[in-house]
Amino acid sequence: MSQKKTLKGTAEKSRDMMSTQKDIVATYHGIEVLNAPHLGSTMINNMNEGSYERREVQSALHFIKKGDRVVEMGAGAGVVGAIAAKNCAPAKIVSFEANHKLIPHVKELYKHNKIQSKIEVRNKIVLSEPTPPKSVEFFIRGNFLGSGMTITKGQDRAEKVSVPVASWDEIKKKVKPTVLLMDIEGAELEFFRHADLSGIRVIIAELHRHIYHRPGMREIRDGIAAKGFVEDRDASGGGVFVFTAVPEQTKETGGTDLDQSA
């Protein structure tokens, strides 16, 4: 009887290993990406070829340092944050994603790659205005990359959902981030209008000129500069911009335990 149990257990483990192996569709900077309904063939090919969100990934790998506390706004498929968590030795990454359909897959990605102690994801939208609402509308499209609070195409076919809001001021108090990593499909303009960026060492942001056009781009860049940052023109490109704080802006910020209420 014990031998049968042993054989049965071995067979189950073997099936689990085969199933896990089969579910891996890409490996990108050491992160094993699991098959998921939101990942199309082109996206998977780009991951295997090293071109998926290449600018964001390169900037994260270069600028996020050991011990950094990172806030990621717009986790998407979770891959960029996962790569940073695995390769950059941050103290913690707290990611925010508005699309509730992605959250279970992102959590599974973290768990599979054994990085869940370094990075977590929350189904919330971060707003920086002084008195933010408790929730806001968000439009989910078939291709998650086209989802957002403001979308220029396909709004009539998008699923409108209400997403809880996390206050940037509360996040700053509890997380004390040193790096801001963001790709929030056009909501950057409103965020940077109000955001207190003190304590932030590096901002890596994908900006969306087609949504707020040249005046919005100018406002974002001028506003960030006015808050004590300079654009790294060598690192910026392809719609991804890197801003680094001047020495006077960066202050030593000791971390505290993260609070799930943010």
C-alpha positions as a Markdown table, in Angstrom:
| # | Residue | x | y | z |
|---|---|---|---|---|
| 1 | Met | 0.0 | 0.0 | 0.0 |
| 2 | Ser | 2.8 | 2.4 | 0.9 |
| 3 | Gln | 4.5 | 1.7 | -2.4 |
| 4 | Lys | 1.3 | 2.4 | -4.3 |
| 5 | Lys | 1.0 | 5.7 | -2.4 |
| 6 | Thr | 4.6 | 6.6 | -3.2 |
| 7 | Leu | 4.1 | 5.8 | -6.9 |
| 8 | Lys | 0.9 | 7.8 | -7.0 |
| 9 | Gly | 2.6 | 10.8 | -5.3 |
| 10 | Thr | 5.5 | 10.6 | -7.7 |
| 11 | Ala | 3.1 | 10.6 | -10.7 |
| 12 | Glu | 1.2 | 13.6 | -9.3 |
| 13 | Lys | 4.4 | 15.5 | -8.8 |
| 14 | Ser | 5.5 | 14.6 | -12.3 |
| 15 | Arg | 2.2 | 15.8 | -13.8 |
| 16 | Asp | 2.5 | 19.1 | -11.8 |
| 17 | Met | 6.0 | 19.7 | -13.1 |
| 18 | Met | 4.9 | 19.0 | -16.7 |
| 19 | Ser | 1.9 | 21.3 | -16.3 |
| 20 | Thr | 4.0 | 24.1 | -14.9 |
| 21 | Gln | 6.6 | 23.7 | -17.6 |
| 22 | Lys | 3.9 | 23.7 | -20.3 |
| 23 | Asp | 2.4 | 26.9 | -18.9 |
| 24 | Ile | 5.7 | 28.8 | -19.3 |
| 25 | Val | 5.4 | 30.8 | -22.6 |
| 26 | Ala | 8.4 | 33.1 | -22.2 |
| 27 | Thr | 11.4 | 33.8 | -20.1 |
| 28 | Tyr | 12.4 | 37.5 | -19.9 |
| 29 | His | 15.4 | 38.6 | -17.8 |
| 30 | Gly | 15.0 | 35.6 | -15.6 |
| 31 | Ile | 11.2 | 35.8 | -15.1 |
| 32 | Glu | 9.2 | 32.8 | -16.3 |
| 33 | Val | 6.1 | 34.2 | -17.8 |
| 34 | Leu | 3.0 | 32.0 | -17.5 |
| 35 | Asn | 0.4 | 31.6 | -20.1 |
| 36 | Ala | -2.6 | 33.8 | -19.5 |
| 37 | Pro | -5.6 | 35.0 | -21.6 |
| 38 | His | -4.4 | 38.6 | -21.8 |
| 39 | Leu | -1.1 | 37.6 | -23.4 |
| 40 | Gly | -1.3 | 37.5 | -27.2 |
| 41 | Ser | 1.2 | 35.8 | -29.5 |
| 42 | Thr | 2.9 | 39.0 | -30.5 |
| 43 | Met | 3.4 | 40.0 | -26.9 |
| 44 | Ile | 4.8 | 36.6 | -26.0 |
| 45 | Asn | 7.2 | 36.7 | -29.0 |
| 46 | Asn | 8.3 | 40.2 | -27.9 |
| 47 | Met | 9.1 | 38.9 | -24.4 |
| 48 | Asn | 11.1 | 36.0 | -25.8 |
| 49 | Glu | 13.0 | 38.3 | -28.1 |
| 50 | Gly | 13.6 | 40.9 | -25.4 |
| 51 | Ser | 11.7 | 43.7 | -26.9 |
| 52 | Tyr | 8.5 | 43.8 | -24.7 |
| 53 | Glu | 8.4 | 47.2 | -22.9 |
| 54 | Arg | 12.1 | 47.3 | -23.7 |
| 55 | Arg | 12.7 | 50.9 | -22.7 |
| 56 | Glu | 10.9 | 50.5 | -19.4 |
| 57 | Val | 12.7 | 47.3 | -18.6 |
| 58 | Gln | 16.1 | 48.7 | -19.5 |
| 59 | Ser | 15.5 | 51.8 | -17.4 |
| 60 | Ala | 14.3 | 49.8 | -14.4 |
| 61 | Leu | 17.3 | 47.5 | -14.5 |
| 62 | His | 19.7 | 50.5 | -14.7 |
| 63 | Phe | 18.2 | 52.9 | -12.3 |
| 64 | Ile | 16.5 | 50.8 | -9.5 |
| 65 | Lys | 19.2 | 50.0 | -6.9 |
| 66 | Lys | 19.5 | 47.7 | -4.0 |
| 67 | Gly | 17.3 | 48.8 | -1.1 |
| 68 | Asp | 15.1 | 51.1 | -3.2 |
| 69 | Arg | 11.4 | 51.2 | -2.4 |
| 70 | Val | 9.4 | 51.4 | -5.6 |
| 71 | Val | 5.9 | 52.4 | -6.4 |
| 72 | Glu | 4.7 | 51.0 | -9.7 |
| 73 | Met | 1.6 | 52.6 | -11.2 |
| 74 | Gly | 0.1 | 50.5 | -14.0 |
| 75 | Ala | 1.4 | 47.0 | -13.4 |
| 76 | Gly | -0.2 | 45.7 | -16.6 |
| 77 | Ala | 0.8 | 42.0 | -17.0 |
| 78 | Gly | 3.2 | 42.4 | -14.1 |
| 79 | Val | 6.3 | 41.5 | -16.1 |
| 80 | Val | 8.2 | 44.8 | -15.8 |
| 81 | Gly | 7.8 | 45.0 | -12.0 |
| 82 | Ala | 8.6 | 41.3 | -11.7 |
| 83 | Ile | 11.9 | 41.8 | -13.6 |
| 84 | Ala | 12.8 | 44.7 | -11.3 |
| 85 | Ala | 12.0 | 42.7 | -8.2 |
| 86 | Lys | 14.1 | 39.7 | -9.3 |
| 87 | Asn | 17.1 | 41.6 | -10.7 |
| 88 | Cys | 17.4 | 44.9 | -8.8 |
| 89 | Ala | 17.3 | 43.8 | -5.1 |
| 90 | Pro | 14.8 | 46.5 | -4.1 |
| 91 | Ala | 13.6 | 46.5 | -0.5 |
| 92 | Lys | 10.0 | 46.4 | -1.8 |
| 93 | Ile | 7.9 | 47.1 | -4.8 |
| 94 | Val | 4.2 | 48.1 | -4.4 |
| 95 | Ser | 2.4 | 47.9 | -7.7 |
| 96 | Phe | -1.0 | 49.3 | -8.6 |
| 97 | Glu | -3.2 | 48.0 | -11.4 |
| 98 | Ala | -6.7 | 49.2 | -12.2 |
| 99 | Asn | -7.8 | 46.2 | -14.4 |
| 100 | His | -9.2 | 43.7 | -11.9 |
| 101 | Lys | -9.0 | 40.9 | -14.6 |
| 102 | Leu | -5.2 | 41.0 | -14.5 |
| 103 | Ile | -4.7 | 40.8 | -10.7 |
| 104 | Pro | -5.0 | 37.0 | -10.3 |
| 105 | His | -2.6 | 36.4 | -13.1 |
| 106 | Val | -0.1 | 39.0 | -11.8 |
| 107 | Lys | -0.2 | 37.4 | -8.4 |
| 108 | Glu | 0.4 | 34.0 | -9.9 |
| 109 | Leu | 3.3 | 35.4 | -11.9 |
| 110 | Tyr | 4.9 | 36.7 | -8.6 |
| 111 | Lys | 4.3 | 33.4 | -6.8 |
| 112 | His | 5.6 | 31.2 | -9.6 |
| 113 | Asn | 8.9 | 33.2 | -9.7 |
| 114 | Lys | 9.1 | 33.3 | -5.9 |
| 115 | Ile | 9.3 | 37.1 | -5.7 |
| 116 | Gln | 6.0 | 37.6 | -3.7 |
| 117 | Ser | 8.0 | 38.7 | -0.7 |
| 118 | Lys | 9.5 | 41.6 | -2.7 |
| 119 | Ile | 6.6 | 42.7 | -4.8 |
| 120 | Glu | 2.8 | 43.0 | -4.3 |
| 121 | Val | 0.0 | 44.2 | -6.5 |
| 122 | Arg | -3.2 | 46.1 | -5.5 |
| 123 | Asn | -6.3 | 46.7 | -7.5 |
| 124 | Lys | -6.4 | 50.4 | -7.1 |
| 125 | Ile | -5.8 | 53.7 | -9.0 |
| 126 | Val | -3.4 | 56.2 | -7.5 |
| 127 | Leu | -4.5 | 59.8 | -7.5 |
| 128 | Ser | -2.4 | 62.7 | -6.2 |
| 129 | Glu | -5.1 | 65.4 | -5.9 |
| 130 | Pro | -5.5 | 66.8 | -2.3 |
| 131 | Thr | -9.0 | 65.3 | -1.8 |
| 132 | Pro | -9.3 | 62.3 | -4.1 |
| 133 | Pro | -12.6 | 60.5 | -4.6 |
| 134 | Lys | -13.1 | 57.0 | -3.2 |
| 135 | Ser | -13.4 | 55.5 | -6.6 |
| 136 | Val | -13.1 | 56.4 | -10.3 |
| 137 | Glu | -14.3 | 55.0 | -13.6 |
| 138 | Phe | -11.9 | 52.9 | -15.7 |
| 139 | Phe | -12.4 | 51.5 | -19.2 |
| 140 | Ile | -11.2 | 48.0 | -19.9 |
| 141 | Arg | -10.6 | 47.0 | -23.5 |
| 142 | Gly | -9.9 | 43.6 | -25.0 |
| 143 | Asn | -6.3 | 44.4 | -25.3 |
| 144 | Phe | -5.3 | 45.5 | -21.8 |
| 145 | Leu | -2.7 | 47.8 | -23.1 |
| 146 | Gly | -5.4 | 50.1 | -24.5 |
| 147 | Ser | -7.4 | 50.3 | -21.2 |
| 148 | Gly | -7.4 | 53.5 | -19.1 |
| 149 | Met | -9.2 | 56.2 | -17.3 |
| 150 | Thr | -9.3 | 58.1 | -20.6 |
| 151 | Ile | -9.2 | 56.1 | -23.9 |
| 152 | Thr | -9.2 | 57.7 | -27.4 |
| 153 | Lys | -10.5 | 54.6 | -29.3 |
| 154 | Gly | -13.2 | 52.0 | -28.6 |
| 155 | Gln | -14.8 | 53.5 | -25.5 |
| 156 | Asp | -18.2 | 52.4 | -26.7 |
| 157 | Arg | -17.0 | 48.8 | -26.8 |
| 158 | Ala | -15.0 | 49.0 | -23.5 |
| 159 | Glu | -16.2 | 47.6 | -20.2 |
| 160 | Lys | -16.6 | 50.5 | -17.7 |
| 161 | Val | -15.8 | 49.6 | -14.1 |
| 162 | Ser | -15.4 | 51.5 | -10.8 |
| 163 | Val | -12.0 | 51.2 | -9.3 |
| 164 | Pro | -11.1 | 52.1 | -5.7 |
| 165 | Val | -8.6 | 55.0 | -5.3 |
| 166 | Ala | -5.4 | 55.1 | -3.3 |
| 167 | Ser | -4.2 | 58.5 | -2.2 |
| 168 | Trp | -0.6 | 59.3 | -3.3 |
| 169 | Asp | -0.1 | 61.3 | -0.1 |
| 170 | Glu | -1.0 | 58.2 | 2.0 |
| 171 | Ile | 1.2 | 56.0 | -0.1 |
| 172 | Lys | 4.2 | 58.4 | 0.4 |
| 173 | Lys | 3.7 | 58.4 | 4.1 |
| 174 | Lys | 3.5 | 54.6 | 4.4 |
| 175 | Val | 5.7 | 53.3 | 1.6 |
| 176 | Lys | 8.3 | 56.1 | 1.5 |
| 177 | Pro | 9.1 | 55.4 | -2.2 |
| 178 | Thr | 12.5 | 56.3 | -3.7 |
| 179 | Val | 11.6 | 55.2 | -7.2 |
| 180 | Leu | 8.4 | 55.9 | -9.2 |
| 181 | Leu | 7.8 | 53.5 | -12.2 |
| 182 | Met | 4.6 | 54.4 | -14.1 |
| 183 | Asp | 2.7 | 53.5 | -17.3 |
| 184 | Ile | -0.9 | 54.7 | -16.7 |
| 185 | Glu | -2.1 | 55.3 | -20.2 |
| 186 | Gly | -2.5 | 59.1 | -20.2 |
| 187 | Ala | -3.3 | 59.7 | -16.5 |
| 188 | Glu | 0.3 | 61.0 | -15.9 |
| 189 | Leu | -0.6 | 64.6 | -16.7 |
| 190 | Glu | -3.1 | 64.9 | -13.9 |
| 191 | Phe | -1.0 | 62.9 | -11.5 |
| 192 | Phe | 2.1 | 65.2 | -11.9 |
| 193 | Arg | 0.0 | 68.3 | -11.6 |
| 194 | His | -0.6 | 67.6 | -7.9 |
| 195 | Ala | 2.0 | 65.0 | -6.8 |
| 196 | Asp | 4.5 | 65.7 | -4.0 |
| 197 | Leu | 7.7 | 64.1 | -5.4 |
| 198 | Ser | 9.9 | 64.8 | -2.4 |
| 199 | Gly | 12.0 | 61.7 | -1.5 |
| 200 | Ile | 11.8 | 60.3 | -5.0 |
| 201 | Arg | 15.2 | 59.6 | -6.5 |
| 202 | Val | 14.2 | 58.5 | -10.0 |
| 203 | Ile | 11.0 | 58.7 | -12.1 |
| 204 | Ile | 10.6 | 56.3 | -15.0 |
| 205 | Ala | 7.4 | 57.1 | -16.8 |
| 206 | Glu | 5.9 | 56.2 | -20.2 |
| 207 | Leu | 4.2 | 59.4 | -21.4 |
| 208 | His | 1.3 | 59.4 | -23.9 |
| 209 | Arg | 1.5 | 62.3 | -26.2 |
| 210 | His | -1.4 | 61.2 | -28.4 |
| 211 | Ile | -3.7 | 61.7 | -25.4 |
| 212 | Tyr | -2.6 | 65.1 | -24.0 |
| 213 | His | -0.6 | 66.3 | -27.1 |
| 214 | Arg | 2.3 | 68.7 | -27.1 |
| 215 | Pro | 1.0 | 71.2 | -24.5 |
| 216 | Gly | 0.4 | 68.3 | -22.0 |
| 217 | Met | 3.9 | 66.9 | -22.7 |
| 218 | Arg | 5.4 | 70.3 | -22.1 |
| 219 | Glu | 3.4 | 70.8 | -18.9 |
| 220 | Ile | 4.6 | 67.4 | -17.5 |
| 221 | Arg | 8.2 | 68.0 | -18.3 |
| 222 | Asp | 8.3 | 71.5 | -17.0 |
| 223 | Gly | 6.3 | 70.6 | -13.9 |
| 224 | Ile | 8.7 | 67.7 | -13.0 |
| 225 | Ala | 11.6 | 70.0 | -13.6 |
| 226 | Ala | 10.1 | 72.6 | -11.3 |
| 227 | Lys | 9.9 | 70.0 | -8.5 |
| 228 | Gly | 13.7 | 69.4 | -8.6 |
| 229 | Phe | 14.3 | 66.8 | -11.4 |
| 230 | Val | 16.3 | 66.8 | -14.6 |
| 231 | Glu | 15.5 | 64.6 | -17.6 |
| 232 | Asp | 18.1 | 62.0 | -18.4 |
| 233 | Arg | 18.1 | 62.4 | -22.2 |
| 234 | Asp | 20.5 | 59.5 | -22.8 |
| 235 | Ala | 18.1 | 57.1 | -21.0 |
| 236 | Ser | 14.9 | 58.6 | -22.3 |
| 237 | Gly | 13.4 | 57.5 | -25.6 |
| 238 | Gly | 10.6 | 55.6 | -27.3 |
| 239 | Gly | 8.0 | 57.3 | -25.2 |
| 240 | Val | 9.7 | 56.4 | -21.9 |
| 241 | Phe | 11.2 | 59.3 | -19.9 |
| 242 | Val | 13.7 | 59.1 | -17.1 |
| 243 | Phe | 14.0 | 62.0 | -14.6 |
| 244 | Thr | 16.5 | 62.0 | -11.7 |
| 245 | Ala | 16.3 | 64.2 | -8.7 |
| 246 | Val | 18.9 | 66.9 | -8.1 |
| 247 | Pro | 20.9 | 66.1 | -4.9 |
| 248 | Glu | 19.1 | 68.7 | -2.8 |
| 249 | Gln | 15.7 | 67.0 | -3.6 |
| 250 | Thr | 16.7 | 63.5 | -2.4 |
| 251 | Lys | 16.5 | 62.9 | 1.3 |
| 252 | Glu | 17.2 | 59.9 | 3.5 |
| 253 | Thr | 13.8 | 58.2 | 4.0 |
| 254 | Gly | 13.7 | 55.2 | 6.3 |
| 255 | Gly | 11.1 | 52.6 | 5.4 |
| 256 | Thr | 8.2 | 51.5 | 7.6 |
| 257 | Asp | 6.0 | 48.5 | 7.4 |
| 258 | Leu | 3.7 | 48.7 | 4.5 |
| 259 | Asp | 0.0 | 49.3 | 5.2 |
| 260 | Gln | -2.6 | 47.6 | 3.0 |
| 261 | Ser | -5.0 | 50.5 | 3.5 |
| 262 | Ala | -3.1 | 52.7 | 1.1 |
